[in-house]
Amino acid sequence: NKSVLVEFAELGAQVSDSPAQAAQGTELVITMLPAAAHVRSVYLNDDGVLKGISPGVPAVDC
């Protein structure tokens, strides 16, 4: 929901257009997704975390 992202940005949060973009330049990725299907989607899609994360950076879903 883009309007929610705008609100968070106005409060000082850094927002991204995709999980890949969010993972770029990080030292650690932590997600808290409700089901395995969501984890697969967020990490493995064309714009997923694994497309943006650097080698050796830990990624954890809680």
Secondary structure, 3 states (H helix, E strand, C coil): CHHHHHHHHHCCCCCCCCHHHHHCCCCCEEECCCCHHHHHHHHHCCCCHHHHCCCCCCEEEC
